[in-house]
Amino acid sequence: MSGNPLVHNASLCSELGYFYGGNDVEAGAGQLLAAIDTHDAQAETYTARQRAALARFRPGHAEITARYTALLDALFAAY
């Protein structure tokens, strides 16, 4: 991850980036301004936090690999 600021409203990954809920354009604008105003000063901390949050989705993560394996095994066992 490059550490670029991500302003988004995806509730399934609200811990990532600069999150705002729903379709609240004002909140989104506020998060965009926060990213513009503060991101550079906290870029290293932001990048470390994002990498930690995303680690659970990486292929080498044992728990997620086991879950996908179980799902695929169940899928193929059905045929």
C-alpha distances in whole Angstrom, upper triangle without the diagonal:
4,6,8,10,11,15,16,19,18,20,19,15,17,15,12,12,15,17,21,23,25,26,27,26,27,25,22,23,24,20,19,22,20,17,19,21,19,15,15,18,15,12,12,13,11,7,9,11,8,7,11,11,9,11,14,13,12,15,16,16,20,21,19,20,24,24,23,25,28,27,28,31,32,32,33,36,37,38
4,6,9,11,15,17,20,19,22,21,18,18,17,13,12,15,18,21,24,26,26,27,26,27,24,22,22,22,19,18,20,18,15,16,18,17,13,13,15,14,10,10,12,10,7,10,12,10,9,13,14,12,14,17,16,15,18,19,20,24,25,23,24,27,27,26,29,32,31,31,34,36,35,37,40,41,42
4,6,9,12,15,18,18,20,20,16,16,14,11,9,12,15,18,22,24,24,24,24,24,22,19,20,19,16,15,17,15,12,13,15,13,9,10,12,10,7,8,9,7,5,8,10,8,9,12,13,12,14,17,17,17,20,21,21,24,25,23,25,28,28,27,30,33,32,33,36,37,36,38,41,42,43
4,6,10,13,16,17,19,19,16,16,15,11,9,11,14,17,20,22,22,22,21,21,19,16,17,17,14,12,14,13,10,11,14,12,9,10,13,11,8,11,12,9,8,12,12,10,12,15,15,14,17,19,18,19,22,23,23,27,27,25,27,30,29,29,32,34,33,34,37,38,37,39,42,42,44
4,6,10,13,14,17,17,14,13,13,9,6,7,10,13,17,19,19,19,17,18,16,13,13,13,10,9,11,10,6,9,11,10,7,9,12,11,9,11,12,8,9,12,12,10,13,15,14,14,17,20,19,20,23,25,24,28,27,25,28,31,30,29,33,34,33,34,37,38,37,40,42,43,44
4,6,10,11,13,14,11,11,11,8,5,6,8,11,14,16,16,16,15,16,14,11,12,13,9,9,12,11,8,11,14,13,10,13,15,14,12,14,14,10,11,14,13,10,13,15,13,13,17,18,17,19,22,24,23,27,26,24,26,29,27,27,30,32,30,32,35,35,35,37,40,40,41
4,7,9,12,14,12,10,11,9,6,5,6,8,11,13,12,12,11,12,10,7,9,10,7,6,10,10,8,10,13,13,11,15,17,15,14,17,16,13,14,17,15,13,16,18,15,16,19,20,19,21,25,27,26,29,28,26,28,31,29,29,32,33,32,33,37,37,36,38,41,41,42
4,6,9,11,9,8,10,9,7,6,5,6,8,10,10,11,11,13,10,7,10,11,9,9,13,13,11,14,17,16,15,18,20,18,17,20,19,15,16,19,16,14,17,18,15,15,19,19,18,21,24,26,25,28,26,24,27,29,27,26,30,31,29,31,34,34,33,36,38,38,39
4,6,9,9,7,11,10,10,8,6,5,5,6,7,9,10,12,10,8,11,12,10,12,15,15,14,17,19,19,18,21,23,21,20,23,21,18,19,21,18,16,19,20,16,17,20,20,19,22,25,27,25,28,26,24,27,29,26,26,30,30,28,30,33,33,32,35,37,36,38
4,6,6,6,10,9,10,10,7,8,8,8,10,12,14,16,13,12,15,16,13,15,18,18,17,20,22,21,20,23,25,22,21,23,21,18,19,20,17,15,17,18,14,14,18,17,16,19,22,24,22,25,23,20,23,25,23,22,26,27,24,26,30,29,28,31,33,33,35
4,5,5,9,10,11,11,8,8,7,8,11,13,15,17,14,13,17,17,15,17,20,19,18,22,23,22,21,25,26,23,23,24,22,19,20,21,17,15,18,18,14,15,18,17,16,19,22,24,22,24,22,20,23,25,22,22,26,26,24,26,29,28,28,31,33,32,34
4,6,9,9,12,13,11,12,11,12,14,16,18,20,17,16,20,20,17,19,22,21,20,24,26,24,22,26,27,24,23,24,22,19,19,20,17,14,16,16,12,12,15,13,13,16,19,21,19,21,18,16,19,21,18,18,22,22,20,23,25,25,24,28,29,29,31
4,5,6,9,10,9,11,11,13,15,17,18,20,17,15,19,19,15,17,20,19,17,21,23,21,19,22,23,20,19,20,18,15,15,16,13,11,13,13,9,9,13,12,11,14,18,19,17,20,18,16,19,21,19,19,23,23,22,24,27,26,26,29,31,31,33
4,5,8,8,6,8,8,11,14,14,16,17,14,13,16,15,13,15,18,16,15,19,20,19,17,21,21,19,18,19,17,14,15,16,13,11,14,14,10,12,15,14,14,18,21,22,20,23,21,19,22,24,22,22,26,27,25,27,30,30,30,33,35,35,37
4,7,8,7,10,12,15,17,17,19,19,16,15,18,17,13,16,18,16,15,18,19,17,16,19,19,16,16,16,14,11,13,13,9,8,11,10,7,10,13,13,13,16,20,21,18,21,19,18,21,23,22,22,26,26,26,28,31,31,31,34,35,36,38
4,7,7,11,12,15,17,17,18,19,16,14,17,16,12,14,17,14,13,16,18,16,14,17,18,14,13,14,13,9,10,11,8,6,9,10,7,8,12,12,12,15,18,20,18,21,20,18,21,24,22,22,26,27,26,28,31,31,31,33,35,36,38
4,6,10,12,15,16,16,16,17,14,12,14,13,9,10,13,11,9,13,14,12,10,13,15,12,11,13,12,8,9,11,9,7,11,12,10,11,14,16,16,17,21,22,21,24,23,22,24,27,26,26,29,30,29,31,34,34,34,36,39,39,41
4,7,10,13,14,13,13,13,10,8,10,9,6,8,10,8,7,11,12,11,10,13,15,13,13,15,13,10,12,14,12,11,14,15,13,14,18,19,19,21,25,26,24,28,27,25,28,30,28,29,32,33,32,34,37,37,36,39,41,41,43
4,7,10,11,11,12,12,9,8,11,10,7,9,12,11,10,14,15,15,14,17,18,16,16,18,16,13,15,17,14,12,16,16,14,15,18,19,19,21,25,26,24,27,26,24,27,29,27,27,31,32,30,32,35,35,34,37,39,39,41
4,7,8,7,9,9,6,6,9,9,7,10,12,11,12,15,16,16,16,20,21,19,19,22,20,17,19,21,17,16,20,20,17,18,22,22,22,24,28,30,28,30,29,27,30,32,29,30,33,34,32,34,37,36,36,39,41,40,43
4,6,6,9,10,8,8,12,12,11,13,16,15,16,19,20,20,20,23,24,22,23,25,23,20,22,23,20,18,22,22,18,20,23,22,22,25,28,30,28,31,28,26,30,31,29,29,33,33,31,33,36,35,34,38,40,39,41
4,6,9,11,9,9,13,14,13,15,18,18,18,21,23,23,23,26,27,26,26,28,26,23,24,26,23,21,24,25,21,22,25,24,23,27,30,32,30,32,30,28,31,32,29,29,33,33,31,33,36,35,34,37,39,38,40
4,6,9,9,8,11,13,13,14,17,18,18,20,22,23,23,26,28,26,26,29,27,24,26,28,25,23,26,27,23,24,27,27,26,29,32,34,32,35,33,30,33,35,32,32,35,36,33,35,38,37,36,39,41,40,42
4,5,5,6,9,10,11,12,14,15,17,18,20,21,21,25,26,25,25,28,27,23,25,27,25,23,27,27,24,25,28,28,27,30,33,36,34,36,34,32,35,37,34,34,38,38,36,38,41,40,39,42,44,43,45
4,5,5,6,8,10,10,12,14,15,16,18,20,20,23,25,24,24,28,26,23,25,28,25,23,27,28,25,26,29,29,28,31,34,37,35,38,36,34,37,39,36,36,40,40,38,39,43,42,41,44,46,45,47
4,5,5,6,9,10,10,12,14,15,16,18,19,22,23,23,24,27,26,23,25,28,25,24,28,28,26,27,31,31,30,33,36,38,36,39,38,35,39,41,38,38,42,42,40,42,45,44,44,47,49,48,50
4,5,5,6,9,10,10,12,14,15,16,17,20,21,20,21,24,23,20,22,24,22,21,24,25,22,24,27,27,27,30,33,35,33,36,34,32,36,38,35,35,39,39,37,40,43,42,41,44,46,46,48
4,5,5,6,9,10,10,12,14,15,15,19,20,19,20,23,21,18,20,23,20,19,22,24,21,22,25,26,25,28,31,33,31,35,33,31,34,36,34,33,37,38,36,38,41,40,40,43,45,44,46
4,5,5,6,9,10,10,12,14,15,18,19,19,20,23,22,19,21,24,22,21,24,26,23,24,28,29,28,30,34,36,34,37,36,34,37,39,37,37,41,41,39,41,44,44,43,46,48,48,49
4,5,5,6,9,10,10,12,13,16,17,17,18,21,20,18,20,23,21,20,24,25,23,24,27,28,28,30,34,35,34,37,36,34,37,39,37,37,41,42,40,42,45,45,44,47,49,49,50
4,5,5,6,9,10,10,11,14,15,15,15,18,17,14,17,19,17,16,20,21,19,20,24,25,24,27,30,32,30,33,32,30,33,36,34,34,37,38,37,39,42,42,41,44,46,46,48
4,5,5,6,9,10,10,13,15,15,15,18,18,15,17,20,18,17,20,22,20,21,25,26,25,27,31,32,31,35,34,32,34,37,35,35,38,40,38,39,43,43,42,45,47,47,48
4,5,5,6,8,10,12,14,14,15,19,18,16,18,21,20,19,23,24,23,24,27,29,28,30,34,35,34,37,36,35,37,40,38,38,42,43,41,43,46,46,45,48,51,50,52
4,5,5,6,7,11,11,11,13,16,15,13,16,18,17,17,20,21,20,22,25,26,26,28,32,33,32,35,34,32,35,38,36,37,40,41,40,42,45,45,44,47,49,49,51
4,6,5,5,8,10,10,10,14,13,11,13,16,15,14,17,19,18,19,22,24,24,25,29,30,29,33,32,30,33,36,34,34,38,39,38,39,43,43,42,45,47,47,49
4,6,6,8,10,11,11,15,16,13,15,19,18,17,20,22,22,22,26,28,27,28,32,33,32,36,36,34,36,39,38,38,41,42,41,42,46,46,45,48,50,51,52
4,6,8,9,10,12,15,15,14,16,19,18,19,22,23,23,24,27,29,29,30,34,35,34,37,37,35,38,41,40,40,43,44,43,45,48,48,48,50,53,53,55
4,6,6,7,9,12,12,10,13,16,15,16,19,20,20,22,24,26,27,28,32,32,31,35,34,33,36,38,37,38,41,42,41,43,46,46,46,49,51,51,53
4,5,5,6,9,10,8,10,13,13,13,16,18,17,19,21,24,24,25,28,29,28,32,32,30,33,35,35,35,38,39,39,40,43,44,43,46,48,49,50
4,5,5,8,10,9,11,14,14,15,17,19,20,20,23,26,26,26,29,30,29,33,33,32,34,37,37,37,40,41,41,42,45,46,46,48,50,51,52
4,6,8,9,10,12,14,14,15,18,19,20,21,23,26,27,27,31,31,30,34,34,33,35,38,38,38,41,43,42,43,46,47,47,49,52,52,54
4,6,5,6,9,10,11,12,14,16,16,18,20,23,24,24,28,28,27,30,30,29,32,34,34,34,37,39,39,40,43,44,44,46,48,49,51
4,6,5,6,9,10,10,12,14,15,16,18,21,22,22,25,25,25,28,29,28,30,33,32,32,35,37,37,38,41,42,42,44,46,47,49
4,5,5,6,9,10,11,12,14,15,17,20,21,20,24,23,23,26,27,26,28,31,31,31,34,36,36,37,40,41,41,43,45,47,48
4,5,5,6,9,10,11,12,14,15,18,20,20,23,23,22,25,25,25,27,30,30,30,33,35,35,36,39,40,40,42,44,45,47
4,6,5,6,9,10,11,12,14,17,18,18,22,22,21,24,24,23,26,29,28,29,31,33,33,34,37,38,38,40,42,43,45
4,5,5,6,9,10,10,12,15,16,16,19,19,19,22,23,22,24,27,27,27,29,31,31,32,35,36,36,38,40,42,43
4,5,5,6,9,10,11,14,15,15,18,18,17,20,21,20,22,25,25,26,28,30,30,32,34,35,36,38,40,41,43
4,6,5,6,9,10,12,14,15,19,18,17,20,20,19,22,24,24,25,27,29,29,31,33,34,34,37,38,40,42
4,5,5,6,8,11,12,12,16,17,15,19,19,18,20,23,22,22,25,27,27,28,31,32,32,34,36,37,39
4,5,5,6,9,10,10,14,13,13,16,17,16,18,21,21,21,23,25,25,27,29,30,31,33,35,36,38
4,6,5,8,10,10,14,13,11,15,15,14,17,19,19,20,23,24,25,26,28,30,30,32,34,35,37
4,6,7,8,10,14,14,12,15,14,13,16,19,18,19,22,23,23,25,27,28,28,31,32,33,36
4,5,6,7,11,12,10,14,13,12,14,17,16,16,19,21,21,22,25,26,26,28,30,31,33
4,5,5,9,9,7,10,11,10,12,15,15,15,18,20,20,21,23,25,25,27,29,31,32
4,6,8,9,6,9,8,7,10,12,11,12,15,16,17,18,21,22,22,25,26,28,30
4,7,9,7,10,9,7,9,12,11,11,14,16,15,17,19,20,21,23,25,26,28
4,6,6,9,10,8,9,12,12,12,14,17,17,17,20,21,22,23,25,27,28
4,6,8,10,7,6,10,11,10,11,14,15,15,17,19,19,20,23,25,26
4,6,9,8,7,10,12,12,13,16,17,17,18,21,22,22,24,27,28
4,6,6,6,9,10,11,12,14,16,17,18,20,21,22,24,26,28
4,6,5,6,9,10,10,12,14,15,16,18,20,21,22,24,26
4,5,5,6,9,10,11,12,14,15,17,18,20,21,23,25
4,5,5,6,8,10,11,12,14,15,16,18,20,21,23
4,5,5,6,9,10,11,12,14,15,16,18,20,22
4,6,5,6,9,10,10,12,14,15,16,18,21
4,5,5,6,9,10,11,12,14,15,17,19
4,5,5,6,8,10,10,12,14,15,17
4,5,5,6,9,10,11,12,14,16
4,5,5,6,9,10,10,12,15
4,5,5,6,9,10,11,13
4,5,5,6,8,10,11
4,5,5,6,9,10
4,6,5,6,9
4,5,5,7
4,5,5
4,5
4
